[in-house]
């Protein structure tokens, strides 16, 4: 596998940070503590904390299980947040 350049690494880091932020945001909005999210999604707590800390990239399987517990489509864990519309 080829080494990533600085731009690719930066893009990966940004995506990991965005996914972690969305997981935290949705868990908080739903009132689900992170430890319960891990247990209910059958993702080890250590793995989930590594994802939230940006040290691990979640697999599609992990994203799907987290999304199920958070009651969202998996793509909502990846997409950038919507910018608020400017008042008219």
C-alpha positions as CSV (number, residue, x, y, z in Angstrom):
1,X,0.0,0.0,0.0
2,X,1.4,3.4,-0.9
3,X,2.1,6.0,1.7
4,X,-0.3,8.9,2.0
5,X,0.9,12.3,1.3
6,X,0.2,15.3,3.6
7,X,-3.0,16.3,1.8
8,X,-4.4,12.8,1.9
9,X,-3.5,12.4,5.6
10,X,-5.2,15.7,6.3
11,X,-8.3,14.7,4.5
12,X,-8.4,11.4,6.4
13,X,-7.9,13.2,9.7
14,X,-10.7,15.7,8.9
15,X,-13.1,12.9,8.1
16,X,-12.3,11.0,11.3
17,X,-12.8,14.2,13.3
18,X,-16.1,14.9,11.6
19,X,-17.4,11.3,12.2
20,X,-16.4,11.5,15.9
21,X,-18.1,14.9,16.2
22,X,-21.3,13.6,14.7
23,X,-21.4,10.5,16.9
24,X,-20.9,12.6,20.0
25,X,-23.5,15.2,18.9
26,X,-26.1,12.6,18.1
27,X,-25.5,10.5,21.2
28,X,-25.9,13.7,23.3
29,X,-29.0,14.7,21.5
30,X,-30.5,11.3,22.1
31,X,-29.4,11.2,25.7
32,X,-27.2,8.1,25.2
33,X,-24.0,8.0,27.2
34,X,-21.0,6.8,25.1
35,X,-20.6,3.7,27.2
36,X,-24.2,2.7,26.5
37,X,-23.8,3.5,22.8
38,X,-20.8,1.1,22.8
39,X,-22.8,-1.6,24.6
40,X,-26.0,-1.3,22.6
41,X,-24.1,-1.2,19.2
42,X,-21.9,-4.2,20.3
43,X,-18.8,-2.1,19.6
44,X,-16.1,-2.4,22.3
45,X,-15.8,0.6,24.5
46,X,-12.0,0.8,23.7
47,X,-12.7,0.7,20.0
48,X,-15.4,3.4,20.2
49,X,-13.1,5.6,22.3
50,X,-10.4,5.2,19.7
51,X,-12.8,6.2,17.0
52,X,-13.9,9.2,19.0
53,X,-10.3,10.1,19.6
54,X,-9.4,10.0,16.0
55,X,-7.0,7.1,16.5
56,X,-9.1,4.5,14.5
57,X,-11.3,4.8,11.5
58,X,-14.6,3.1,11.9
59,X,-15.5,0.3,9.4
60,X,-18.7,0.5,7.5
61,X,-20.0,-2.3,9.8
62,X,-19.3,-0.2,12.9
63,X,-20.9,2.9,11.3
64,X,-24.0,0.9,10.5
65,X,-24.3,-0.4,14.1
66,X,-23.8,3.0,15.6
67,X,-26.3,4.6,13.2
68,X,-28.9,1.9,14.1
69,X,-28.6,2.8,17.8
70,X,-28.5,6.5,17.1
71,X,-31.6,6.1,14.8
72,X,-30.0,7.8,11.8
73,X,-28.9,6.7,8.3
74,X,-25.2,5.8,8.3
75,X,-24.4,8.5,5.8
76,X,-25.5,11.1,8.5
77,X,-22.4,10.1,10.5
78,X,-20.1,11.0,7.6
79,X,-21.6,14.1,5.9
80,X,-20.5,17.5,6.9
81,X,-23.0,19.5,9.0
82,X,-25.4,21.6,7.1
83,X,-24.7,25.3,7.2
84,X,-27.5,27.4,8.7
85,X,-29.5,29.3,6.1
86,X,-29.1,33.0,6.2
87,X,-32.2,34.9,7.2
88,X,-34.2,36.4,4.4
